[in-house]
Amino acid sequence: MARRGWKIRLGRRAGQPGPEAGPVGRFLGRLLATAFFGLFFGLGVFFTWGMLQRAGEHLETYRWSERVCEVERSEVVRAGGEEPYEPRIAFRSIDAGPALRGQRIQRRDVEYGSHGEALARLGPYPVGAVATCYASEAGELVLERGPFWSALLVFFPLIFVVIGGVGLWAIWSPDRPTRDAAGRPRLQALGANFRRRAEGRVLLWMGALFAAIGGLTFWFFGALPLWQVYEARSWDAQRCTVEHSSVVAHQSDDGTTYSVDIFYRWDRGRGVERSSRYSFFGGSSSGRAAKAEIVAAHREGAEVACWVHPQTPNEAVLERELTLHAAVALVPLAFLVIGVGMLLHGRQISGRRAAMRSRAYQGGLPFRAEDPVLEVLPTFEMRAGPVPLAADSPRWMRFVGLVFATLFWNGIVSVFAYQAWKSWQRGNPEVFLMFFLVPFVLVGIALVFGVIHALLGMANPHPVLSANASTVAPGRSLELQWRFRGRAERLSRVRLSLIGREEATYRVGTNTHTAQETFHEEVLVDLAAPSCQMGGHVRVALPAGAMHSFESEHNKVVWQLDLSGEIERWPDVSESYPLVVLPLAERGGAT
Amino acid sequence: MIEIRLDESRSAFEPGEKLRGEVHWVAETAPRGLALRLLWYTEGRGDRDVGVASRETLPVGSSTGSSAFSLEAPSGPWSCSGQLVSIRWALEAELEPGGEVARLELVLGPGGSEALLGQGG
């Protein structure tokens, strides 16, 4: 079978001429890539093997014989560690078969982070309960067979094995010959791996993923605890005795986080009950001091206030109020909002593109519904009559964008500036930090001036540009009308120009650059006060041999109308209006 | 060896015109398939973009032979040349297995000519 030829290339852009890495560079690059994918592959194999073993142990119990057992011991023990609660159980066979004893619910029992979870695990097996159990030929006895679905978990590490394996294969598989039998350079196929543009589908998928993860996380760690906080307002007040109290550290790749582990008991006259729930908002977070304070307020042996569920006597909580920690649970809500925003935007993009196809097809344009040219045209509408043209980025959008950029930049810089200022106040100035911050602070100040400039520009007269059609074609013309809303008498000069521009986006190393080149500039209107304040109309003709609008992933041919207005001692008016030039050689969208 | 030949040896076409021709091949063993693609691609400063307007799998029976094709040129994008961006059209044939490729450059545009950015637009 022919290899569809994707290959990890190091040091040049695939399919294009460019500087190629030398043999040493290529070898080092291959080594690095091998280490990267080898790690994926190795870890994947390790975890796959571990999970297969675990699944095998569980599945083996389905061949064991059924017995009848009686539970002799059933209690939760605090064993320590990050998952400190261990359900301890002991049972014996009571049927006619050989006498056996067991101490495991399943072959692989687990520990729990909360007392309640461990207690729930023991729920079906109180002392004295008679239950079905399973015995191996070797005399091993368990109360439950392992879950069948545990075998499916093996697919997760298998993904790593596949990624690592494919990566290693791509690095070390022999290169396709670059020369043919006659020694001539061999052509590489350009269109073999072509995929149609996603048209917003990537955004839809990403948005769905964000919304699903954000929604589920918020439901479990935000909405449900909030509901419990509301419900706990009617729980019964009780005095509880603290049996254990400590701060638990959780190590992970992102650093250490902390949680409180407070184990307490109470007695409402129906026997002693225990719980380890401090508040409804579980989990761990950075900042040990706050947790240590809580632990200090709940020392071992102390009598503290707790709240117990009126109907479920083993369910209790120490903190039933909304604490600052609860705000952390709202973080997933941001993911949910971002995800929904991406979904809506993706839907808008794909809908706009589909509508454009439909309009172009039904509107009498000589394009097939699946014509490839529709993939590379900016979205356009088929409208005649006075069509208002929309600026590519309205001034309010520029203002809001600048405000956000300024807040973001200065928000970060101010943290470090505050540290520098505090060190100066203490009489021990951090000189290096101060010098280092100078350019960042200057950019921050420039951004503030940018916001002021944009704010002043909001008060400018507002240009209104309309055309007799929404699109135009090479060799055809458009009738344009322009005027200003607001205080047009402040304008001292107005210019309207037709601009044609190429845009090329390219990568150099890990950076992406966009180069622009204006290939057509034609001044349509250039008027001084007072005639510029009146507005007017003008005909713009596209050159007969002009290129139509083009928009692919990295390359563009852009047509636009630039309207500028000068105001003395005030920010100028400057707006750009994209113009869609259709690839119509004989019939145009405009006259 | 693989080669694309267009009728009348033309290489410039108007949008909507028919492209007729033959693909000839000589291989060591009988190929399993022959893919023919009509595509555009960009050249210039930007990273390369490629679009396939149409693709066909031509019948192959022996290690040596030829197969005729007929494709319709789409409405665009037109061929053009600029300082930063150029758009080219080509017919590309690929033998399977082996991945031997032949490419025939074309011009697609009104009057069978390319648009020159900066010279009339």
Interface residues (C-beta under 8 A of the other chain):
Chain A: M1 A2 R3 G5 R13 G15 Q16 R176 D180 R186 L187 Q188 A189 L190 G191 A192 F194 P366 F367 R368 D371 P372 V373 E375 V376 P474 G500 E502 E503 A504 T505 Y506 R507 A515 Q516 E517 F519 H520 L542 P543 A544 G545 A546 M547 H548 F550 S552 E553 H554 N555 K556 V557 P583 A585 E586
Chain B: M1 E14 P15 G16 R32 A35 R37 L39 W40 Y41 T42 G44 R45 G46 D47 R48 D49 V50 G51 V52 A53 R55 P74 S75 G76 P77 W78 C80 G82 Q83 L84 V85 I87 A90 E92 E94 L95 E96 P97 G98 G99 E100 V101 A102 R103 P110 G111 S113 A115 L116 L117 G118 Q119 G120 G121
